Every structure is written in structure tokens, then in C-alpha cells.
Amino acid sequence: MQTVEGRIVLVTGAAMGMGRLYAERAVAEGAAAVVLWDIDGETLAATRDELVRLGGKVHAHVVDLASLADIATAAARVRAEVGDPDIVINNAGVVRSKHFWEHDPVRDTEFVIRINTLALMHVAREFLPAMIATKRPARLLNVASASGMLSVPMMSVYTSSKWAVIGWSDSVRLELVRAGHRHVRVTTLIPSYIKTGMFDGARPPLLTPLLEPTDVVDRAWRAMKRGKPRLMLPWTVALSGALRGLLPQPAWDWLAGRVFQVYSSMDHFTGRQPRP
């Protein structure tokens, strides 16, 4: 896929941050329609208006991604308004940081899993059948995290949600290949901490700078169009994953805790305040 010109693009978590940046790229490349999903209606409307001023054909829907019913209703609306998307960017995500036993079972644990894991599955399930049936090149970009490859204290629920995304996303990629649907490509994005406000206060591990959102989106966008299976940013994410697999657990714990300082990276986390 050389360009998204003439394609229908759907972005979740599109009102601000990286979601908005993905939408801007879709507009800049001449997408036939750009569909924005977010729960923040006011910010979403402002983003829609700005993208329209830039020449985009934009449809904005307020969607609660924690609700399967809401996802199904919004997907039906997308099909009615513009048709099934050719490109789906599963970008929305939330984070909670505390000891696991301090998480509220519903407001924290269940909510994070619903948004970070189940929503990606439900959104993909809505649109994959049409992607398969049309035989046109199609793309699914799933945003995971380096936390999905490494244990991180004070982020156990978030980490588990992203471990699940990585396993699910790559398994779907293989299922499509083995079923002969090679025109549908799945890319899993696995970045370290990004300067979006979501991880304010987090201290990046050794040799791992805080990533710039525009750079991450640019590289993820290009990887998605090429159908690259996995993109890990920066290079230390791949190194850490390899070392974790090779070293005995006590040795890795010492290296991650004392040298790379992965285990203390969330000690001073503030982040965005969760919705009441």
C-alpha cells in the first residue's frame, strides 16, 4: 500500500495526541473519509473541525470503547455513512499506576482491560470480515507497548493488557496469512514511553529516551502502509526483550532493576487524571 489516497481510515482515541496525528496524516494523503472515534465529545468536535479546514472528509463519533454495544452501534453507523474502512488504527488506551492490590476491580482493573485489550479485539472483529471479503489491500495497526514485553512494577494491570494485545495482534496476523488473506496486513506497534502526557512523571530506562509523538506516528504510519508485522521503538526495547529471554530471572531482575532502571521507571508517575 503506497498511499491511503481514496481509502477509508478509522482511528480510535482520535480527539488528541497520537490519534489526532494519525488522522492528520490520513487527511494529508487524501483519504476518501477519515472516521474519528473518541469518548471526549468536545475535544473530538474541535479536532474534526480543524481536519475539515485542512480539507479532510471527516466523520466524528463519540464512542465508549469500554462498551461492546457502543462499538457495534458506532460500527454500523460507519458502514451506513461511508462504508467499511480499509485501514483501522487501534490507538486508544488508558493507564493506571499503583500496586495491583490497590486497584479498584471495576474502575481500574476491568476498565483498563476493556479499553486496552478487549476494545481492540471488538473493533477489529467489526471490520475484518469486510476487509477479507473485498480483496483490496487493507491494514490493521494495533498500538501495544514495551510494557507488554517486560514486567513493570506499579503498572501490573496496564502491562497485562499490553501483553495480551501483542499476543492477540500477532496471532491474528498469522491467521490471516495461513487463511490466504495476505491482502490484510496487521502491524503491532510496541513503543516505550512517549511524550503525550499519558506517562507524565515516568522516567525512561537507561539508553531509552522519551519518544516524540510525531516521530512515533511517522514511523508507525510507514510501517503500517508497508504491512510490517512489528515495530519496536526505540532499539533498546528489542534488546531488553532479548536479554530477558536469555538471562536467568535473578540476573535479569538485577540488570533491569539496578542498571536499566526499568523497575523504578514508574516511581514518580503522575500522568493524566482519570475520569471520575
Beta strands, then each sheet from edge to edge (+ up, - down):
strand 1: 8-12
strand 2: 33-38
strand 3: 58-62
strand 4: 87-90
strand 5: 138-143
strand 6: 184-191
strand 7: 230-233
sheet 1: 3+ 2+ 1+ 4+ 5+ 6+ 7+
end
